[in-house]
Amino acid sequence: MNRIAAIQMASGPHVGANLDEAARLIANAAAAGASLVVLPENFSIMPMKDADRLAVVESEGKGPIQEFLSNQACLHGIWIVGGTIPMQATRAGRVRAACLLFDNRGRQVARYDKLHLFDVRLESGEEYNESAAIEPGSDIVVATTPFGRLGLAVCYDLRFPELFRRLLDAGAELFALPSAFTVRTGRAHWEVLVRARAVENLAYVIAAAQGGYHRNGRETYGDSIIVSPWGEVLDRLGRGSGFVIADLDQAMQSRIRNNFPSIRHRRSDL
């Protein structure tokens, strides 16, 4: 039986320091038996200002962050979902928030660029405008892995169940969800949304979060969780750096999907 893990961090503006922390946590998760490790959104940089991402932007297949992910996968013999990293965009002054999947030989086998961008104004006065610095992707991604068909989504994507239905239709059996939820939205909606995506799709959700105070003044909610296809929270971590881990029981998931066939009962004619 495979073990799956989600890393939680409180990343800062310095890539080197963040990679050192990620390496420590990946090693701990691998030592605990994880075969698949998911890093949080912005694991490599939580910038002081949006333009800082441009200073560390990478091109496809080149750059220290991608080299780090490949080396870590090789070193520990595990699959890694590399949270999000800034990758070159087609528009000047923008980056892509790219979620990269590496296999246990260090090969990049999938890339998902975040589709839904967090442009909101909260009643607390917090305001976010991701589209000012990030160019959205255009494609859904489901990858074949030893753990089943893995669908990739990032943070704000969680609020769009139609995306997860499209991933399901492409064969997804588990979802990796790197995130950096705000405290206000996380407290109100994080767990209920993660568990809903698991229940309605009868799929595992590996939700890796940022959790804590950041140098740029932002505070993220944390609460990294792994949720079963039946909606059970298998492991969770409140705040700070660490990881959560759980066994992936594909036989149990198959039984649930067979005995409780809600996916097959969908009315596509409506």
C-alpha positions in Angstrom: 0.0 0.0 0.0 1.4 3.4 -1.0 1.7 6.3 1.4 0.9 9.9 0.3 2.0 13.1 2.0 1.4 16.8 2.0 4.0 19.3 3.0 3.1 22.5 4.9 5.4 25.5 4.9 5.5 29.2 5.8 7.6 30.3 2.8 9.5 33.6 2.6 11.0 35.8 -0.2 14.3 33.9 -0.4 14.3 30.9 -2.8 17.4 29.3 -1.3 16.0 29.3 2.3 12.7 27.9 1.1 14.3 25.1 -0.9 16.4 24.2 2.2 13.2 23.9 4.3 11.4 22.0 1.6 14.3 19.6 1.4 14.2 19.0 5.1 10.4 18.3 5.0 10.6 16.1 1.9 13.3 14.0 3.6 11.1 13.6 6.7 8.1 12.6 4.7 10.1 10.1 2.6 11.6 8.7 5.8 8.0 8.1 7.1 7.3 6.1 4.0 5.7 8.5 1.6 5.9 7.6 -2.1 4.1 10.7 -3.3 4.8 14.1 -1.8 2.8 17.3 -2.5 4.4 20.7 -1.8 2.3 23.8 -1.2 1.5 26.7 -3.6 4.4 29.3 -3.7 6.7 26.8 -1.8 9.8 28.3 -3.5 8.9 32.0 -3.1 6.3 34.0 -1.2 7.4 37.4 -2.7 7.5 40.7 -0.9 5.8 42.1 -4.1 4.5 40.5 -7.2 7.3 41.7 -9.4 9.8 39.6 -7.3 8.5 36.5 -9.1 9.9 37.9 -12.4 13.4 37.8 -10.9 13.3 34.1 -10.3 11.1 33.0 -13.3 12.2 29.8 -15.0 11.8 28.5 -18.5 10.6 25.0 -19.3 13.1 22.4 -18.2 15.7 24.9 -16.9 16.3 26.6 -13.6 17.3 25.9 -10.0 13.8 25.2 -8.7 13.1 22.6 -11.3 16.5 21.1 -10.7 15.8 21.0 -7.0 12.5 19.1 -7.6 14.1 16.6 -10.0 17.1 16.0 -7.6 14.8 15.5 -4.6 12.7 13.0 -6.5 15.8 11.1 -7.5 17.4 11.3 -4.1 14.4 9.8 -2.2 13.0 7.7 -5.0 9.6 9.4 -4.7 7.1 11.2 -6.9 6.8 15.0 -6.2 4.1 17.5 -7.0 6.1 20.7 -7.0 3.5 23.1 -5.5 3.7 26.1 -7.9 6.7 27.8 -9.3 7.0 31.0 -11.5 7.4 30.0 -15.1 7.7 32.1 -18.2 4.4 33.5 -19.6 3.5 34.7 -23.1 2.7 38.2 -21.8 5.4 40.6 -20.6 5.4 41.3 -16.9 3.5 38.1 -16.1 4.4 34.6 -15.0 2.6 31.2 -15.1 1.9 29.6 -11.7 3.1 26.1 -12.8 2.5 23.0 -10.8 5.0 20.4 -11.9 4.9 16.6 -11.4 8.2 14.7 -11.2 8.5 10.9 -11.1 10.8 8.8 -8.9 13.6 9.1 -11.5 13.5 12.9 -11.5 11.7 13.3 -14.8 9.1 15.9 -15.2 6.0 14.0 -16.4 3.3 16.7 -16.2 2.7 20.4 -15.9 -0.4 22.2 -14.9 -0.7 26.0 -15.0 -3.2 27.5 -12.5 -6.5 28.2 -14.2 -8.4 30.3 -11.8 -6.8 33.5 -10.4 -7.6 34.9 -7.0 -8.9 38.4 -7.7 -11.0 39.3 -4.7 -11.7 42.0 -2.1 -12.6 40.7 1.4 -14.7 42.5 4.0 -11.6 42.6 6.2 -10.0 44.9 3.8 -7.6 42.3 2.3 -7.4 42.6 -1.4 -5.7 40.2 -3.9 -5.2 40.6 -7.6 -3.4 37.6 -9.0 -4.2 38.4 -12.6 -2.0 41.5 -12.3 1.1 39.3 -12.1 0.0 35.8 -13.2 -1.2 34.6 -16.6 -3.8 31.8 -16.3 -3.4 28.4 -17.9 -5.8 26.9 -20.3 -5.7 23.1 -19.9 -6.7 20.6 -17.3 -4.1 17.9 -16.4 -4.5 14.3 -15.3 -1.4 12.2 -15.1 -0.9 8.4 -14.9 1.0 7.5 -11.8 1.6 4.3 -9.7 -1.0 5.8 -7.3 -3.7 6.1 -9.8 -4.7 8.8 -12.2 -3.7 12.1 -10.6 -5.6 15.3 -11.2 -3.8 18.6 -10.6 -5.4 21.8 -9.2 -4.2 24.8 -7.2 -5.8 26.8 -4.4 -8.6 29.0 -5.8 -9.4 26.2 -8.2 -10.9 24.4 -5.2 -14.0 26.7 -5.5 -14.9 25.5 -9.0 -16.4 22.0 -8.9 -16.8 21.9 -12.6 -13.0 21.8 -13.0 -12.9 18.7 -10.7 -15.7 17.1 -12.7 -13.6 17.6 -15.9 -10.7 16.0 -14.1 -12.9 13.1 -13.0 -14.1 12.6 -16.6 -10.5 12.4 -17.6 -10.1 9.5 -15.2 -8.9 11.2 -12.0 -8.8 9.0 -8.9 -7.0 11.4 -6.6 -6.3 15.1 -6.6 -3.2 17.1 -5.6 -4.1 20.6 -4.3 -1.2 22.9 -3.5 -2.7 25.9 -1.7 -2.1 29.2 0.2 -5.5 30.1 1.5 -6.0 33.3 3.5 -6.9 32.9 7.2 -10.3 34.4 6.7 -11.4 32.3 3.7 -9.6 29.2 5.1 -11.4 29.4 8.4 -14.8 29.7 6.6 -14.4 27.4 3.7 -11.2 25.3 3.5 -12.2 22.0 5.1 -15.7 21.9 3.8 -14.5 22.6 0.2 -11.7 20.0 0.3 -14.0 17.4 1.8 -16.8 18.2 -0.8 -14.4 17.7 -3.7 -13.4 14.3 -2.2 -17.0 13.2 -1.5 -18.6 14.3 -4.8 -15.8 12.7 -6.9 -15.2 9.7 -4.6 -11.5 10.6 -4.8 -8.5 11.2 -2.5 -7.5 14.8 -2.0 -4.0 15.7 -0.9 -4.2 19.3 0.1 -0.8 20.9 0.9 -1.1 24.4 2.4 1.0 27.4 3.4 0.4 27.9 7.1 1.7 30.8 9.1 3.1 34.4 9.0 5.1 35.5 6.0 7.7 38.2 5.6 5.5 40.1 3.2 2.9 40.6 5.9 0.5 37.9 4.7 -0.9 35.2 7.0 -2.0 31.9 5.5 -4.4 29.5 7.1 -2.6 26.2 7.0 -4.6 23.1 7.9 -3.0 20.8 5.4 -5.2 17.7 5.1 -5.5 14.4 3.3 -9.1 13.3 2.7 -10.4 9.9 1.7 -12.9 9.2 -1.0 -15.5 8.9 1.7 -14.8 12.4 3.0 -12.8 11.3 6.1 -9.9 13.5 7.2 -7.0 11.0 7.4 -4.4 13.4 8.8 -4.1 17.2 9.3 -1.7 19.8 10.5 -2.8 23.2 11.9 -0.1 25.8 11.5 3.6 25.9 10.9 6.0 23.7 9.0 5.6 19.9 8.8 3.8 17.3 6.9 0.7 15.0 7.0 0.7 11.4 5.7 -1.8 8.7 5.1 -2.1 5.3 3.4 -3.6 5.3 -0.1 -6.0 2.4 -0.3 -7.0 1.9 -3.9 -8.9 -1.3 -3.3 -11.1 0.6 -0.8 -11.7 3.4 -3.3 -12.7 0.9 -5.9 -15.2 -0.7 -3.6 -16.7 2.6 -2.7 -17.1 3.6 -6.3 -18.7 0.2 -7.1 -21.0 0.1 -4.1 -22.0 3.7 -4.1 -22.1 4.5 -7.8 -23.0 8.2 -7.6 -20.5 9.0 -10.4 -22.3 6.7 -12.8 -25.7 8.2 -11.7 -24.8 11.6 -13.1 -27.5 13.0 -15.4 -25.5 14.5 -18.3 -28.8 15.0 -20.2 -29.9 17.8 -17.8 
